[in-house]
Amino acid sequence: MSPKTEERADRRYCIPDPLAKLTDETIVSQISPGSRVLDLGCGNGRLLNLLRESHGASIQGIELDRGAVVQAIAQGVPVICGDLDRGLQGFPDGSFDFAVLSQTLQQVRHPRMILREMLRVARRSLVVVPNFGHWRVRLDLLLNGRAPVTGALPYEWYDTPNLHFMSMRDFRELVNVVSGRVVKELPLIGGRALEHAWAANLRADSALYVLEHA
Amino acid sequence: MPGNNRARFGRSRDRQTVWTAVSVSDGGGHRPGACATGAAEWASRFPDEIHAAVCLASAARLSAQGIAFNCVGRRAIVTDPNFHNGDYYDLPSGPNLGLSLARMVAHITYLSENSIEKKFGRRLQHSGQLNYELMHETEFQVESYLHYQGSRFVERFDANSYLYFTRAMDYFDLADAYGSIEKALGRTNARFLITSYTTDWLFPTSQGVELMNSLVAARRHVSFVELTSPYGHDSFLLEVDPLAELLTPFLEQTLLASRSKSQN
């Protein structure tokens, strides 16, 4: 972990990011073989490469960071260097079977627009969001009065890519706002994706949503 | 092109002309890659032969603005008294003034406001002060530079060829042969790498994006990057390092993929 973790002397609770492996596996399990998949914020193309190898998927990535774009190209992953906040205007309706947005929604300026665009261009959307409704976040705020941080992004509130904080309940509300429908909700709790979990909004570190246009 | 004139030049089909015009010398049958405005055209014409298409500062068709500048260039040539309807090869001089003027205009379109300002500003060529001399055509450094570019061009380029090349560029439209850009690109099997440049106003980013979007719609393999550069359209010749950073892994991966495909 980065030195920033050590600097956090106040021992704030830090929402652990689900292991990349767990997130990847959970996403992959929701995608049918041979699909056309768009990964928004695809990073170095790890997930897309996996989908191509294991699922024979037809893949396309979008990534803002140039360094990550070069890494994706070096894996043979087709990637567009671009800003999600500019939308996906050029992509025709329904041109993808799946659109994936993993641990990125809280970092974009216009989450509502991105979700609408995903529902437009893809038959199904897979969204992984951190759950700031976790009980330790609530407790931390209650006892210490500090804003939440996440494991991979242990930044201070004034210097963080996390622009928005949402809980699972908040996210479900946004899905309604953008005329989406939750097909499936998979809370990630203690390193596992659970189909049925009690008090998920208190216990989940993050959650995977499968969405369709309502 | 010795001994050619417009009549003898022949009326080749324009599409064929374009294709020939962009054919970088490649005598063999194997075309592992192409790099020109016509790269996308090649990739649709030869879907099985072309594995990698690299489109730098490129487009599916020339914009109205591009046609407009070509129009001025051609006008300069055909109104040159030495043009003689294209039959100037046996005469002491061809339409050199017209051709150099065409080049001067075209050269401006390859630069950017930013790069031309940085390179020349309002600096003077010969003295520290303005001469207020109307007929003195190279007072500013930028004037001297354009005159030089124009006169050098005449030494190495034929005016009739210039007319045909620019016309072929005007006529070129990837959508023509197959109904739409998307259909044309849907025929391709190549992997595409597309770059555009922030200050290129001749082939602006919007045109690279159009190519990219059509490839996505056609479910093709496409990577796209807009590179930041001050050099206008010329950026694709000058920004070597940021291009190499993309091109090297792109070509390596394409080669790997086409090798493993041919083994299966």
Boltz contact constraints between the chains, C-beta under 6 A:
constraints:
  - contact:
      token1: [A, 58]
      token2: [B, 219]
      max_distance: 6.0
  - contact:
      token1: [A, 70]
      token2: [B, 245]
      max_distance: 6.0
  - contact:
      token1: [A, 73]
      token2: [B, 223]
      max_distance: 6.0
  - contact:
      token1: [A, 73]
      token2: [B, 249]
      max_distance: 6.0
  - contact:
      token1: [A, 73]
      token2: [B, 250]
      max_distance: 6.0
  - contact:
      token1: [A, 74]
      token2: [B, 249]
      max_distance: 6.0
  - contact:
      token1: [A, 76]
      token2: [B, 253]
      max_distance: 6.0
  - contact:
      token1: [A, 78]
      token2: [B, 221]
      max_distance: 6.0
  - contact:
      token1: [A, 78]
      token2: [B, 222]
      max_distance: 6.0
  - contact:
      token1: [A, 78]
      token2: [B, 223]
      max_distance: 6.0
  - contact:
      token1: [A, 79]
      token2: [B, 223]
      max_distance: 6.0
  - contact:
      token1: [A, 80]
      token2: [B, 224]
      max_distance: 6.0
  - contact:
      token1: [A, 81]
      token2: [B, 225]
      max_distance: 6.0
  - contact:
      token1: [A, 90]
      token2: [B, 213]
      max_distance: 6.0
  - contact:
      token1: [A, 91]
      token2: [B, 216]
      max_distance: 6.0
  - contact:
      token1: [A, 92]
      token2: [B, 217]
      max_distance: 6.0
  - contact:
      token1: [A, 95]
      token2: [B, 217]
      max_distance: 6.0
